[in-house]
Amino acid sequence: LLKAKVCPKGEFKVVLDPELTGVFIHEAVGHASEADLILQNDSVFKDKLNEVVGSDYVTVIDNPLIKDSFGYYKYDSEGVKAKETTIIEKGVLKGYLHTRETAGRLDMEVTGNARAQGLNRPLVRMSNTYIKPGDWDFEELLEDTKNGIFLKGSRGGQVDTGKGLFQFNAVEAFLIENGELTTHLRDAGLSGEIMNILHNIDGVTNDFKLSVGYCGKNGQSVPVGDGGGCVRTKTIIC
């Protein structure tokens, strides 16, 4: 990175690696689908069930039943049996994540996403949240991209779920020129509107990977997984 060039700024075709894809899906999509935020009018997904919020390539799932995963559990903290929940299916918003309370208040089906740290009050939380892998091989996606920027790794960021805005920082990046990775880049970040980046996704690779971490909310921390394949979209590099 010491010899890497400063990343150019502006709107580009970008390819996110599985780690950065997972961070985006967790922070920007997963949190926006938590039903307590819906009830607090703090989600861009409020009143958008069964509406198109992304391209056909976007299917986002929360699944606590992936064995040996960091977000695995059989029953949530309210005793509800864990199950796979489809948040977005082929670009259409299909559901929110619920506790018993939020499901009751919104007259929806409970999803088994009540989680608590220790003896704290259960909150709506994710488990393993990811974008469903696609059919592209990584090299094929690069070749088809022609020119753009490949963003790798995550150095954190921030999301405003109510306004639908995000900003994330990559660990490193590479120029994509004529379908190949070339110049090593540093100081790369991406920003924009959640809905725009979801609508602009036009390719997902088949090299699925789940990353592990701890998600903090209201002073509680729980183990989660997030990921997917590499994702190609268009957004602002900042």
C-alpha positions in Angstrom: 0.0 0.0 0.0 2.9 2.4 0.6 3.6 2.3 -3.2 0.0 2.3 -4.2 -1.5 5.3 -6.1 -4.3 7.4 -4.7 -7.6 6.1 -6.0 -9.3 8.3 -8.6 -12.6 9.9 -7.5 -16.0 10.1 -9.3 -18.6 7.6 -10.6 -17.2 4.3 -11.7 -18.2 0.7 -12.5 -17.0 -1.1 -9.4 -16.5 -4.7 -8.3 -16.7 -5.4 -4.6 -14.9 -8.4 -3.1 -17.0 -10.8 -0.9 -15.9 -9.1 2.3 -16.9 -5.6 1.2 -20.1 -7.0 -0.4 -21.0 -8.6 3.0 -20.4 -5.4 4.9 -22.6 -3.5 2.5 -25.4 -6.1 2.6 -25.2 -6.2 6.5 -25.0 -2.5 7.1 -27.1 -1.1 4.3 -29.6 -3.8 3.6 -29.8 -5.9 6.7 -30.2 -3.1 9.2 -32.7 -1.3 7.0 -34.8 -4.5 7.1 -35.0 -4.7 10.9 -38.6 -4.2 11.8 -37.9 -2.0 14.9 -36.3 0.5 12.6 -39.4 0.3 10.3 -41.6 1.1 13.3 -39.3 4.0 14.2 -39.6 5.5 10.7 -35.8 5.0 10.4 -35.6 2.8 7.3 -35.6 3.4 3.6 -37.5 0.2 3.2 -40.6 1.4 5.2 -43.8 0.9 3.2 -41.9 -0.8 0.3 -42.9 -4.4 0.8 -43.4 -6.2 -2.6 -41.9 -3.2 -4.4 -38.8 -3.3 -6.6 -35.8 -2.1 -4.6 -33.0 -3.6 -6.7 -32.1 -5.4 -9.9 -33.0 -9.0 -10.7 -29.5 -10.0 -9.5 -30.3 -9.0 -5.9 -31.5 -11.8 -3.6 -30.7 -11.1 0.0 -31.1 -13.8 2.7 -30.8 -13.9 6.5 -30.1 -17.5 7.6 -29.2 -18.6 11.1 -29.2 -22.3 10.2 -25.9 -22.4 8.3 -24.0 -24.9 10.4 -20.6 -23.9 11.7 -21.3 -20.3 10.8 -20.7 -17.4 13.3 -24.3 -16.4 13.3 -25.7 -19.9 13.8 -28.5 -20.7 16.2 -31.5 -23.1 16.3 -33.8 -20.9 18.4 -33.8 -17.2 19.0 -33.8 -15.5 22.4 -37.6 -15.6 22.6 -37.7 -19.4 21.9 -38.8 -19.0 18.3 -37.4 -21.7 16.0 -34.8 -20.2 13.6 -35.5 -20.2 9.9 -34.2 -18.7 6.7 -35.7 -15.4 5.8 -35.7 -13.9 2.3 -35.4 -10.1 2.6 -35.1 -9.3 -1.1 -35.9 -11.8 -3.9 -34.8 -10.9 -7.4 -34.9 -7.2 -6.6 -38.3 -7.3 -4.8 -38.5 -6.5 -1.1 -40.2 -9.6 0.4 -39.9 -9.2 4.2 -38.5 -7.6 7.4 -36.7 -9.2 10.3 -38.8 -9.6 13.4 -39.1 -10.2 17.1 -42.5 -11.4 18.5 -43.2 -7.8 19.4 -42.5 -6.2 16.0 -44.3 -9.0 14.2 -47.4 -8.5 16.3 -47.4 -4.7 15.9 -47.0 -5.0 12.1 -49.3 -8.0 11.8 -46.6 -10.1 10.2 -45.1 -13.5 10.7 -42.4 -13.8 13.3 -39.0 -14.6 11.8 -36.9 -15.8 14.7 -34.6 -12.8 14.8 -34.9 -11.8 18.5 -31.4 -11.9 19.9 -30.0 -10.7 23.2 -26.5 -10.5 24.7 -26.6 -12.1 28.1 -29.7 -11.1 30.2 -30.5 -8.0 28.1 -33.8 -7.4 26.4 -34.0 -9.2 23.0 -33.8 -6.9 20.0 -34.3 -7.5 16.3 -30.9 -8.7 15.0 -29.4 -10.3 12.0 -27.8 -13.8 11.9 -25.9 -14.6 8.7 -26.9 -12.1 6.0 -25.7 -12.4 2.4 -26.5 -11.8 -1.2 -27.2 -15.0 -3.0 -24.3 -16.0 -5.3 -24.7 -15.7 -9.0 -23.3 -17.6 -12.1 -20.3 -15.4 -13.0 -16.7 -16.5 -12.5 -14.5 -13.7 -11.1 -12.3 -13.6 -14.2 -15.3 -13.6 -16.5 -16.8 -10.7 -14.6 -13.5 -8.7 -14.8 -13.2 -9.4 -18.5 -16.8 -8.3 -19.1 -16.4 -5.2 -16.9 -13.6 -3.8 -19.3 -12.8 -0.7 -17.2 -13.6 0.1 -13.6 -12.3 -0.3 -10.0 -12.0 -3.5 -7.9 -12.5 -2.8 -4.2 -11.1 -5.2 -1.7 -11.6 -5.6 2.1 -13.4 -3.3 4.5 -12.1 -0.5 6.8 -15.6 0.3 8.1 -18.0 3.0 7.2 -21.4 4.4 8.1 -25.0 4.1 7.0 -28.1 6.3 7.5 -30.9 3.7 7.1 -33.6 6.4 7.3 -32.2 8.5 4.5 -30.9 5.5 2.6 -27.3 6.8 2.4 -24.0 4.9 2.9 -20.2 5.4 2.9 -17.7 2.6 3.2 -13.9 2.4 3.0 -12.0 -0.4 1.3 -8.6 -1.7 2.5 -7.2 -1.5 -1.0 -8.2 -1.3 -4.7 -7.1 -2.0 -8.2 -7.8 -0.4 -11.5 -9.6 -2.7 -14.0 -8.3 -1.9 -17.5 -9.3 -4.0 -20.5 -10.7 -6.6 -18.2 -7.6 -7.1 -16.1 -6.4 -5.9 -12.7 -3.6 -3.3 -13.1 -2.6 -0.4 -10.9 -2.6 -0.9 -7.1 -4.7 1.9 -5.4 -5.2 3.2 -1.9 -7.5 5.6 -0.1 -10.6 4.1 -1.8 -14.1 4.5 -0.5 -17.6 4.2 -2.0 -20.7 6.2 -1.2 -24.2 6.8 -2.5 -27.8 5.8 -2.1 -28.7 2.3 -1.0 -31.4 1.9 -3.5 -29.3 3.2 -6.4 -26.4 0.7 -5.8 -29.0 -2.1 -5.5 -30.6 -1.2 -8.8 -27.2 -0.9 -10.5 -26.0 -4.4 -9.5 -25.6 -6.3 -12.8 -23.4 -9.2 -11.8 -22.7 -11.5 -8.9 -20.0 -14.1 -8.8 -20.2 -17.7 -7.6 -17.2 -17.5 -5.2 -19.4 -17.3 -2.1 -17.8 -16.4 1.2 -19.1 -15.6 4.7 -17.1 -13.2 6.9 -17.5 -13.2 10.7 -17.9 -10.3 13.1 -19.8 -8.9 16.0 -22.7 -6.5 15.4 -23.4 -3.8 18.0 -26.9 -2.4 18.6 -28.2 -0.5 21.6 -25.2 -1.5 23.7 -25.5 -5.2 22.8 -23.1 -7.2 20.7 -23.9 -10.5 19.0 -22.0 -12.8 16.6 -23.0 -12.5 12.9 -21.9 -13.6 9.5 -22.2 -11.6 6.2 -21.1 -12.0 2.7 -21.8 -13.2 -0.8 -19.8 -13.3 -4.0 -18.2 -10.4 -5.7 -20.7 -7.8 -6.8 -20.5 -5.5 -9.8 -22.4 -2.2 -9.7 -22.0 1.5 -10.3 -21.4 4.0 -7.6 -19.4 7.1 -6.4 -15.8 6.5 -5.4 -14.8 9.0 -2.7 
